[in-house]
């Protein structure tokens, strides 16, 4: 599709468009054919599939999520005791408009955006203030960038393995393009903002730097480093087209991608998405599927010309229970903070039934720890007594927790005579991943041991609001960030990043040096100190194995941050028979690798 443009002199020849050292992608089956449109759907309004399917960063994780592989970067090196990270870009990389991609794009983002008080009023994120001081960025040359922190920070590379964290609008921006919307470079930017109906130049700037998680907001003239470029954006459809400057090639030197266009259509809801998938209207989907619909997918394979493969979810517990240790209800707060109560609830759960009903018995019981492929995982953790379905032990532990009195219906009572009554809140899942069924099974299990519970499925925004206001007592959720990414972006696993129910007030105390939040007990302070040690050593070191085992071992012993049920479940991957070069073996599913990155969609091709 580019040949006529080259012939007309509107586009350089391919050898002028590629970098000196292109990324060589190993094709799954064979060298592909050019052409065609990849058809996909998305049941959520922002249609971020349009970004994720094409998204590249300096690095990307493979299916194992054990180490980051070079993407836009040629490589990296640590020095000065893991304080200085040197990143090497591929020489000759170009943005989709043909502009050179260099360290100037990184320095612009660092100096004029991240360190600009108008654009970033909250200041630098914690990832750039390791050791209490701002990091230092330096462009050694056009293709070499060094980042120096005040303290050892090897977890930066654990974080950069997810394309988002080493990608556009996080590490770099198209400087030449963005300067038109920056006050320092364009004295008329306020007039431009007014002309485009923005209140301030900062609003205009922020709109223009969107990288596509709100896909319809993507400015069509904005350059990208991805291998497909947005060409049409509407509220119901997004069309991507090949980037002539894609920097990837196959093993025979052919420029990728093979597929000309990617079309993402908005589905009104998940049921319509399922209908389209089972009718063969879409070519590829590993994300907007659900294990509880596996039978539905398999039934339509022959007539609709597709196959359903299985990826393993890299979640130790896809259906988990998290108690708010800082509940506003004083009696529940006291109860949740008792280890026997948490163990008793865990023993009451019939995990085999959950596995059978929701995962076709393809999942596994795992402790409240990251995935078992990590070097610090201890196999002995899988044998904890509280992971077994044991009603007698459950009753014993709940008695130990002090809730021995029961009412006429057999429900346990709090000290004031009211029932122990739990509202189990969870977010409505777009993919319909069985939360209502799980909550129903859990409620029945808890009733057997005298604990009353009720389910509430909430909108995601409501969940976030209630969590922030500390209004929630029990949340049902899955636990991601359980791979190597969890060292660089720990979310619920540490006292930084996201603010989960279980440690919100302790984290606030830590972040404000004791001015706000709740001072933690010594055991939690020890965990905080241990985490700080753990993240200062590289993940493949003996020290990391020892420290990680100690840190997560404490969580396993204390049934925190969550009570696990079933994890490592099946994630259906639907592939139309006309789509070739799609990996079908050794598949995993995780937001930690951004869902699509390990598939290398650039080497897919269509064969009619």
C-alpha positions as CSV (number, residue, x, y, z in Angstrom):
1,X,0.0,0.0,0.0
2,X,3.0,2.3,0.3
3,X,4.6,1.6,-3.1
4,X,2.8,4.3,-5.0
5,X,3.7,6.9,-2.3
6,X,7.4,6.0,-2.7
7,X,7.1,6.0,-6.5
8,X,5.5,9.5,-6.3
9,X,8.3,10.8,-4.1
10,X,5.9,11.4,-1.2
11,X,7.6,8.8,1.0
12,X,11.2,7.7,1.3
13,X,12.2,4.2,0.3
14,X,11.9,1.6,3.0
15,X,15.6,1.4,3.8
16,X,15.4,5.2,4.6
17,X,12.5,4.7,6.9
18,X,14.0,1.9,9.0
19,X,16.5,2.5,11.8
20,X,20.1,1.2,11.5
21,X,19.2,-1.7,13.8
22,X,15.5,-2.6,13.4
23,X,13.8,-4.9,15.8
24,X,13.7,-8.4,14.3
25,X,10.5,-10.2,15.2
26,X,10.4,-14.0,15.1
27,X,7.3,-15.0,13.2
28,X,5.2,-17.7,14.8
29,X,4.7,-19.9,11.7
30,X,5.9,-18.3,8.4
31,X,6.7,-15.1,6.6
32,X,3.4,-13.3,6.1
33,X,1.5,-11.6,3.4
34,X,0.8,-7.8,3.2
35,X,-2.8,-6.5,3.3
36,X,-6.1,-6.7,4.9
37,X,-7.9,-5.3,8.0
38,X,-7.8,-6.8,11.4
39,X,-11.3,-6.7,12.9
40,X,-11.7,-6.2,16.6
41,X,-14.3,-5.0,19.1
42,X,-14.4,-3.2,22.5
43,X,-17.4,-3.1,24.9
44,X,-16.1,0.0,26.8
45,X,-16.7,3.5,25.7
46,X,-13.1,4.7,25.6
47,X,-12.1,1.8,23.3
48,X,-8.6,1.6,24.7
49,X,-8.1,-1.6,22.6
50,X,-7.2,0.8,19.8
51,X,-4.1,1.8,21.9
52,X,-3.2,-1.5,23.5
53,X,-3.2,-3.5,20.3
54,X,-0.6,-1.2,18.8
55,X,1.2,0.1,21.9
56,X,5.0,0.0,22.0
57,X,7.5,1.2,24.6
58,X,11.2,1.1,25.1
59,X,10.6,-2.4,26.4
60,X,7.9,-5.0,26.5
61,X,7.3,-8.1,28.6
62,X,6.9,-11.5,27.0
63,X,4.3,-14.1,28.1
64,X,6.4,-15.2,31.1
65,X,6.8,-11.6,32.4
66,X,10.2,-12.6,33.8
67,X,12.4,-10.0,32.2
68,X,11.8,-7.0,29.8
69,X,12.9,-7.4,26.2
70,X,14.1,-4.4,24.1
71,X,11.5,-2.8,21.9
72,X,12.2,0.8,20.8
73,X,15.3,0.6,23.0
74,X,18.3,-1.3,21.7
75,X,19.3,-2.1,25.3
76,X,20.1,-0.8,28.8
77,X,22.8,-0.9,31.4
78,X,23.0,-0.1,35.2
79,X,25.9,1.5,36.9
80,X,26.8,3.3,40.2
81,X,25.2,0.6,42.4
82,X,21.9,0.6,40.4
83,X,21.5,4.3,40.8
84,X,22.2,5.2,37.1
85,X,20.2,3.6,34.3
86,X,21.6,4.2,30.7
87,X,19.0,3.6,27.9
88,X,20.2,3.1,24.4
89,X,17.8,3.9,21.6
90,X,17.9,2.4,18.1
91,X,19.7,4.9,15.8
92,X,17.6,6.2,13.0
93,X,14.2,5.7,14.6
94,X,11.5,8.0,13.3
95,X,8.1,9.2,14.4
96,X,5.1,8.4,12.1
97,X,5.5,11.8,10.4
98,X,9.2,11.0,9.6
99,X,10.7,13.2,12.3
100,X,13.7,11.7,14.0
101,X,13.0,10.0,17.4
102,X,15.8,11.0,19.7
103,X,16.6,11.8,23.4
104,X,15.3,15.3,22.7
105,X,11.8,13.8,22.9
106,X,12.7,12.5,26.4
107,X,14.3,15.7,27.6
108,X,11.3,17.7,26.4
109,X,9.0,15.5,28.4
110,X,11.2,15.7,31.5
111,X,12.1,19.4,31.5
112,X,9.0,21.0,30.0
113,X,6.2,18.7,31.1
114,X,7.0,16.5,34.2
115,X,8.9,19.4,35.8
116,X,6.5,22.1,34.6
117,X,4.3,23.3,37.5
118,X,1.5,24.4,35.2
119,X,1.3,21.1,33.4
120,X,2.2,18.9,36.3
121,X,0.9,20.8,39.4
122,X,1.3,17.8,41.7
123,X,5.0,17.6,41.0
124,X,7.0,14.5,40.1
125,X,5.6,11.1,40.9
126,X,7.2,8.9,43.5
127,X,9.0,6.8,40.8
128,X,11.2,9.9,40.0
129,X,11.9,10.8,43.7
130,X,13.6,7.6,44.9
131,X,15.9,8.4,47.7
132,X,14.0,11.6,48.5
133,X,15.5,13.6,45.7
134,X,14.4,14.2,42.1
135,X,16.1,12.0,39.5
136,X,18.5,13.5,37.0
137,X,18.0,13.0,33.3
138,X,20.8,13.5,30.9
139,X,20.9,13.2,27.1
140,X,24.4,11.8,26.6
141,X,23.9,12.0,22.8
142,X,20.9,11.7,20.4
143,X,20.4,8.0,21.2
144,X,21.7,7.6,24.7
145,X,19.8,8.7,27.8
146,X,20.9,8.4,31.4
147,X,18.6,8.6,34.4
148,X,20.2,8.8,37.9
149,X,18.4,8.5,41.2
150,X,19.6,9.4,44.6
151,X,19.3,5.7,45.7
152,X,19.5,2.3,44.1
153,X,16.4,1.8,42.0
154,X,16.6,-1.5,40.0
155,X,12.8,-1.9,40.1
156,X,12.7,0.8,37.4
157,X,13.3,-1.8,34.8
158,X,10.7,-4.1,36.4
159,X,8.3,-1.2,35.8
160,X,9.5,-0.4,32.2
161,X,8.7,-3.9,31.0
162,X,5.1,-2.9,30.6
163,X,4.9,-0.9,27.4
164,X,2.8,1.8,29.0
165,X,5.4,2.7,31.6
166,X,8.2,3.0,29.1
167,X,6.1,4.5,26.4
168,X,4.6,7.6,24.9
169,X,3.3,10.3,27.3
170,X,5.1,8.6,30.2
171,X,8.8,8.6,29.2
172,X,8.7,10.6,26.0
173,X,6.6,12.9,23.8
174,X,6.9,14.1,20.2
175,X,8.7,17.3,21.0
176,X,8.5,19.0,17.6
177,X,4.8,18.5,17.5
178,X,4.1,19.3,21.2
179,X,6.1,22.6,21.2
180,X,3.3,24.2,19.1
181,X,1.1,23.9,22.1
182,X,3.6,24.9,24.9
183,X,3.7,28.4,26.1
184,X,7.5,28.5,26.3
185,X,7.8,27.8,22.6
186,X,4.7,29.4,21.2
187,X,3.8,33.0,22.4
188,X,0.4,32.7,20.6
189,X,-0.6,29.5,22.3
190,X,-3.4,31.2,24.4
191,X,-5.0,32.4,21.2
192,X,-4.7,28.9,19.7
193,X,-6.3,27.4,22.8
194,X,-9.2,29.8,22.6
195,X,-9.6,29.1,18.9
196,X,-9.9,25.4,19.7
197,X,-12.3,25.9,22.5
198,X,-10.0,25.3,25.4
199,X,-10.0,27.4,28.6
200,X,-6.2,27.5,28.9
201,X,-3.1,26.6,27.0
202,X,-2.5,23.8,29.5
203,X,-5.8,22.2,28.6
204,X,-4.9,22.4,25.0
205,X,-1.5,20.9,25.6
206,X,-2.9,18.0,27.7
207,X,-5.5,17.2,25.0
208,X,-2.8,17.1,22.3
209,X,-0.5,14.8,24.2
210,X,-3.1,12.1,24.7
211,X,-1.7,8.7,23.8
212,X,-5.0,6.9,23.4
213,X,-6.4,5.4,26.6
214,X,-9.3,7.6,25.8
215,X,-9.0,6.7,22.1
216,X,-11.5,9.1,20.6
217,X,-9.5,12.0,22.0
218,X,-6.4,11.1,20.0
219,X,-5.5,14.1,17.7
220,X,-5.2,12.6,14.2
221,X,-2.2,14.8,13.3
222,X,-0.2,13.7,16.4
223,X,2.8,11.5,15.6
224,X,3.2,8.1,17.2
225,X,6.0,5.5,17.5
226,X,3.5,2.6,17.2
227,X,3.3,0.4,14.1
228,X,-0.3,1.5,13.4
229,X,-1.5,5.1,13.4
230,X,-5.0,6.3,14.1
231,X,-6.6,7.5,10.9
232,X,-10.3,7.8,11.9
233,X,-11.7,8.2,15.4
234,X,-15.4,8.3,16.2
235,X,-17.5,7.3,19.1
236,X,-18.4,4.0,17.6
237,X,-15.4,3.1,15.5
238,X,-11.6,3.6,15.3
239,X,-9.5,2.9,12.3
240,X,-5.8,2.4,12.5
241,X,-3.5,2.3,9.5
242,X,0.1,1.1,9.1
243,X,2.9,3.4,10.2
244,X,5.3,3.7,7.2
245,X,8.1,4.2,9.7
246,X,7.5,1.1,11.8
247,X,10.9,0.0,13.0
248,X,10.2,-3.7,13.1
249,X,11.1,-6.3,10.5
250,X,10.6,-10.1,10.1
251,X,13.5,-12.5,9.9
252,X,13.8,-12.0,6.1
253,X,14.1,-8.2,6.4
254,X,10.5,-7.3,5.4
255,X,9.1,-4.3,7.2
256,X,6.2,-4.9,9.6
257,X,3.3,-4.9,10.1
258,X,1.9,-7.2,7.5
259,X,-1.7,-6.1,8.1
260,X,-2.6,-2.7,6.6
261,X,-5.4,-1.6,8.9
262,X,-7.0,-2.4,12.3
263,X,-10.6,-1.6,12.9
264,X,-12.0,-1.5,16.4
265,X,-15.8,-1.2,16.7
266,X,-17.6,-0.2,19.9
267,X,-20.1,-2.8,21.2
268,X,-23.0,-1.5,23.2
269,X,-22.4,-4.1,26.0
270,X,-20.6,-7.4,26.6
271,X,-23.5,-9.4,25.4
272,X,-23.2,-7.9,21.9
273,X,-19.4,-8.4,22.1
274,X,-20.0,-12.1,22.8
275,X,-22.5,-12.3,19.9
276,X,-20.0,-10.8,17.5
277,X,-17.2,-13.1,18.7
278,X,-19.3,-16.2,18.4
279,X,-20.6,-15.1,14.9
280,X,-17.0,-14.9,13.6
281,X,-17.2,-11.2,13.0
282,X,-14.0,-10.4,14.8
283,X,-10.5,-11.8,14.1
284,X,-8.8,-11.8,17.5
285,X,-9.7,-11.3,21.1
286,X,-7.7,-12.3,24.3
287,X,-9.1,-9.7,26.6
288,X,-12.9,-9.2,26.3
289,X,-13.7,-12.8,26.9
290,X,-14.5,-14.7,30.2
291,X,-13.8,-18.2,31.5
292,X,-17.4,-18.7,32.5
293,X,-18.4,-18.4,28.8
294,X,-15.9,-21.0,27.5
295,X,-18.7,-23.4,26.6
296,X,-20.5,-20.7,24.6
297,X,-17.4,-19.9,22.6
298,X,-16.6,-23.6,21.9
299,X,-20.1,-24.3,20.7
300,X,-19.9,-21.8,17.8
301,X,-16.3,-22.6,16.5
302,X,-17.2,-24.8,13.6
303,X,-20.0,-22.7,12.1
304,X,-18.3,-19.4,12.7
305,X,-14.8,-20.4,11.5
306,X,-12.7,-19.6,14.5
307,X,-10.9,-21.4,17.3
308,X,-10.8,-20.8,21.1
309,X,-7.4,-21.2,22.8
310,X,-6.6,-21.0,26.4
311,X,-4.2,-18.6,28.1
312,X,-3.3,-18.9,31.8
313,X,-4.3,-15.9,33.9
314,X,-1.3,-14.6,35.8
315,X,-3.4,-13.9,38.9
316,X,-2.9,-15.8,42.1
317,X,-6.5,-15.2,42.9
318,X,-8.9,-14.0,40.3
319,X,-11.7,-13.9,42.9
320,X,-10.4,-12.5,46.2
321,X,-11.7,-11.0,49.5
322,X,-10.1,-7.9,50.9
323,X,-11.1,-6.6,54.4
324,X,-10.8,-3.0,55.3
325,X,-8.6,-3.0,58.4
326,X,-9.5,0.7,58.9
327,X,-13.3,0.3,58.8
328,X,-15.4,3.1,60.2
329,X,-17.4,0.4,62.0
330,X,-15.4,-0.1,65.2
331,X,-16.7,-3.6,65.8
332,X,-16.0,-4.8,62.2
333,X,-12.6,-3.0,62.3
334,X,-11.6,-5.0,65.4
335,X,-12.9,-8.2,63.8
336,X,-11.1,-7.7,60.5
337,X,-7.8,-7.1,62.3
338,X,-7.9,-10.5,64.0
339,X,-6.0,-13.2,62.2
340,X,-8.3,-16.1,63.4
341,X,-11.2,-14.3,61.8
342,X,-9.4,-14.0,58.4
343,X,-8.3,-17.7,58.7
344,X,-11.9,-18.8,59.6
345,X,-13.4,-17.0,56.6
346,X,-10.7,-18.6,54.4
347,X,-11.5,-22.1,55.7
348,X,-15.2,-21.6,55.1
349,X,-14.7,-21.2,51.3
350,X,-15.3,-24.2,49.1
351,X,-12.6,-23.4,46.5
352,X,-13.1,-26.6,44.6
353,X,-16.7,-25.6,43.9
354,X,-15.7,-22.1,42.8
355,X,-13.0,-23.7,40.5
356,X,-15.6,-26.1,39.0
357,X,-18.3,-23.5,38.5
358,X,-16.3,-20.6,37.3
359,X,-13.1,-22.1,35.8
360,X,-14.2,-25.6,34.6
361,X,-11.8,-26.9,37.2
362,X,-8.9,-25.4,35.3
363,X,-7.8,-23.0,38.0
364,X,-5.7,-23.5,41.1
365,X,-5.6,-22.7,44.8
366,X,-2.8,-20.3,45.6
367,X,-1.7,-18.4,48.7
368,X,-1.9,-14.6,49.0
369,X,1.4,-14.0,47.3
370,X,2.7,-13.2,43.8
371,X,2.9,-15.8,41.0
372,X,4.8,-19.0,41.7
373,X,7.2,-18.5,38.8
374,X,9.1,-15.7,40.7
375,X,12.3,-16.7,42.4
376,X,11.2,-15.7,45.8
377,X,8.1,-17.9,45.8
378,X,8.2,-20.7,48.4
379,X,6.2,-23.8,47.4
380,X,5.5,-24.5,51.0
381,X,3.1,-21.6,51.0
382,X,0.7,-23.6,49.0
383,X,0.2,-26.0,52.0
384,X,-1.1,-23.4,54.5
385,X,-4.0,-24.9,56.6
386,X,-6.3,-22.0,55.9
387,X,-6.3,-22.7,52.2
388,X,-8.3,-26.0,52.7
389,X,-12.1,-26.2,52.8
390,X,-12.6,-27.1,56.5
391,X,-15.9,-26.1,58.1
392,X,-14.8,-27.4,61.5
393,X,-11.6,-25.4,61.5
394,X,-13.5,-22.4,60.2
395,X,-15.9,-22.5,63.1
396,X,-13.0,-23.0,65.5
397,X,-11.2,-20.0,64.2
398,X,-14.3,-17.8,64.2
399,X,-14.9,-18.8,67.8
400,X,-11.3,-17.8,68.6
401,X,-12.0,-14.4,67.0
402,X,-14.6,-13.9,69.8
403,X,-17.9,-14.1,67.8
404,X,-19.3,-17.2,69.6
405,X,-22.8,-16.0,70.3
406,X,-25.5,-16.7,67.7
407,X,-29.1,-15.6,67.1
408,X,-32.1,-17.9,66.5
409,X,-31.2,-18.3,62.8
410,X,-27.6,-19.4,63.6
411,X,-25.9,-16.2,62.6
412,X,-22.9,-15.0,64.7
413,X,-23.3,-11.8,66.7
414,X,-21.0,-8.9,67.4
415,X,-20.5,-7.7,71.0
416,X,-23.4,-5.3,70.8
417,X,-25.8,-8.1,69.8
418,X,-26.1,-7.3,66.1
419,X,-25.3,-9.8,63.5
420,X,-21.9,-10.0,61.8
421,X,-23.3,-8.8,58.5
422,X,-20.9,-8.1,55.6
423,X,-21.6,-6.2,52.5
424,X,-19.5,-7.7,49.7
425,X,-18.8,-5.0,47.1
426,X,-17.3,-5.5,43.7
427,X,-17.1,-3.6,40.4
428,X,-19.4,-4.5,37.6
429,X,-17.2,-6.4,35.1
430,X,-17.5,-5.5,31.4
431,X,-16.4,-8.9,30.5
432,X,-19.0,-10.6,32.7
433,X,-16.4,-12.6,34.6
434,X,-18.7,-14.3,37.0
435,X,-18.6,-11.9,39.9
436,X,-22.3,-12.3,40.7
437,X,-21.9,-16.1,40.7
438,X,-18.8,-16.0,42.8
439,X,-20.5,-13.7,45.3
440,X,-23.5,-16.0,45.4
441,X,-21.2,-19.0,46.2
442,X,-19.3,-17.1,48.8
443,X,-22.4,-15.9,50.5
444,X,-23.7,-19.5,50.8
445,X,-20.3,-20.7,52.2
446,X,-20.3,-18.0,54.8
447,X,-23.8,-18.8,55.9
448,X,-22.7,-22.3,56.8
449,X,-20.4,-20.9,59.5
450,X,-22.8,-18.3,60.7
451,X,-21.6,-15.2,58.9
452,X,-24.3,-13.2,57.1
453,X,-23.2,-11.5,53.8
454,X,-24.9,-9.7,50.9
455,X,-23.5,-8.8,47.5
456,X,-23.4,-5.3,45.9
457,X,-22.1,-4.9,42.3
458,X,-21.1,-1.3,41.8
459,X,-20.0,0.9,38.9
460,X,-16.2,1.3,38.9
461,X,-16.4,5.0,39.7
462,X,-18.5,4.2,42.7
463,X,-16.0,1.6,43.9
464,X,-13.2,4.2,43.6
465,X,-15.2,6.9,45.4
466,X,-16.1,4.6,48.3
467,X,-12.6,3.3,48.6
468,X,-11.2,6.8,48.7
469,X,-13.7,7.9,51.3
470,X,-13.0,4.7,53.4
471,X,-16.7,3.8,53.2
472,X,-16.2,0.2,52.1
473,X,-15.8,-2.7,54.5
474,X,-15.3,-5.7,52.2
475,X,-14.2,-5.6,48.6
476,X,-14.1,-8.5,46.2
477,X,-11.4,-8.1,43.6
478,X,-8.8,-9.9,41.4
479,X,-5.1,-9.4,42.2
480,X,-2.9,-8.4,39.3
481,X,0.6,-6.9,39.5
482,X,1.5,-10.3,40.8
483,X,4.4,-10.7,38.3
484,X,7.8,-9.1,38.1
485,X,6.0,-5.8,37.3
486,X,4.7,-5.9,40.8
487,X,8.2,-4.8,42.1
488,X,8.1,-1.7,40.0
489,X,4.3,-1.0,40.2
490,X,3.2,-2.9,43.4
491,X,-0.3,-1.5,43.8
492,X,-1.8,-3.7,46.5
493,X,1.4,-5.4,47.4
494,X,3.3,-2.6,49.1
495,X,2.8,0.6,51.0
496,X,3.1,2.8,47.8
497,X,1.4,3.3,44.5
498,X,-2.3,2.5,44.5
499,X,-4.2,2.7,47.8
500,X,-6.0,-0.5,48.5
501,X,-8.4,-1.1,51.4
502,X,-6.0,-3.1,53.5
503,X,-3.2,-0.6,53.9
504,X,-4.6,2.8,53.0
505,X,-4.1,4.6,56.3
506,X,-0.7,3.1,56.9
507,X,0.4,4.2,53.5
508,X,-0.9,7.7,54.2
509,X,1.1,7.8,57.5
510,X,4.2,6.7,55.6
511,X,3.7,9.2,52.7
512,X,3.1,12.2,55.1
513,X,5.9,11.2,57.6
514,X,3.3,10.6,60.3
515,X,1.3,13.8,59.8
516,X,-1.8,12.0,58.5
517,X,-3.2,8.5,58.5
518,X,-2.7,5.8,61.2
519,X,0.7,4.9,62.7
520,X,1.2,1.2,62.0
521,X,2.2,-1.4,64.5
522,X,5.9,-2.5,64.5
523,X,5.2,-5.5,62.3
524,X,4.0,-3.2,59.5
525,X,6.9,-0.8,60.0
526,X,9.2,-3.8,59.6
527,X,7.4,-4.7,56.4
528,X,7.8,-1.2,55.1
529,X,11.6,-1.3,55.8
530,X,11.9,-4.8,54.3
531,X,10.2,-3.6,51.1
532,X,12.6,-0.7,50.8
533,X,15.5,-3.2,51.0
534,X,13.9,-5.6,48.6
535,X,13.5,-3.0,45.8
536,X,17.1,-1.8,46.0
537,X,18.5,-5.1,44.7
538,X,18.0,-6.5,41.2
539,X,15.3,-9.1,40.8
540,X,17.7,-11.9,39.6
541,X,20.0,-11.5,42.6
542,X,20.2,-13.9,45.6
543,X,19.4,-11.0,47.9
544,X,16.1,-10.4,46.1
545,X,15.1,-14.1,46.5
546,X,15.8,-13.9,50.2
547,X,14.2,-10.6,50.9
548,X,11.2,-11.3,48.7
549,X,10.6,-14.6,50.4
550,X,10.6,-12.9,53.8
551,X,8.4,-10.0,52.7
552,X,5.7,-12.1,51.0
553,X,6.1,-14.9,53.5
554,X,4.8,-12.5,56.2
555,X,1.7,-11.8,54.0
556,X,1.1,-15.5,53.6
557,X,1.3,-16.1,57.3
558,X,-1.1,-13.2,58.0
559,X,-3.6,-13.8,55.2
560,X,-2.9,-10.4,53.8
561,X,-3.5,-8.4,51.7
562,X,-6.4,-10.6,50.7
563,X,-8.1,-13.9,51.2
564,X,-7.5,-15.9,48.0
565,X,-9.9,-18.3,46.4
566,X,-9.0,-19.6,42.9
567,X,-6.3,-18.2,40.5
568,X,-4.3,-19.1,37.4
569,X,-7.7,-19.7,35.7
570,X,-8.3,-20.0,31.9
571,X,-8.6,-17.0,29.8
572,X,-10.2,-17.8,26.4
573,X,-8.4,-16.4,23.3
574,X,-10.5,-16.3,20.2
575,X,-8.7,-16.4,16.9
576,X,-10.5,-16.4,13.5
577,X,-9.2,-19.1,11.1
578,X,-8.2,-16.5,8.5
579,X,-5.7,-14.9,11.0
580,X,-2.3,-16.4,10.9
581,X,1.0,-16.2,12.9
582,X,-1.0,-16.0,16.2
583,X,0.8,-17.6,19.2
584,X,-1.3,-20.4,20.6
585,X,1.1,-22.1,23.0
586,X,2.5,-21.0,26.3
587,X,-0.1,-18.2,26.5
588,X,-0.7,-16.1,29.6
589,X,-3.1,-13.3,30.2
590,X,-2.3,-10.3,32.3
591,X,-2.7,-6.5,32.4
592,X,0.9,-6.6,33.6
593,X,2.1,-7.2,30.0
594,X,-0.7,-4.9,28.6
595,X,-2.8,-7.8,27.4
596,X,-1.6,-7.8,23.7
597,X,2.1,-7.0,23.7
598,X,3.5,-10.6,23.8
599,X,1.4,-11.6,20.8
600,X,3.4,-9.3,18.6
601,X,0.4,-8.4,16.4
602,X,2.8,-6.7,13.9
603,X,3.6,-10.2,12.6
604,X,-0.1,-11.3,12.2
605,X,-1.3,-11.7,8.7
606,X,-4.6,-12.5,7.0
607,X,-5.1,-15.4,4.6
608,X,-8.5,-15.5,2.9
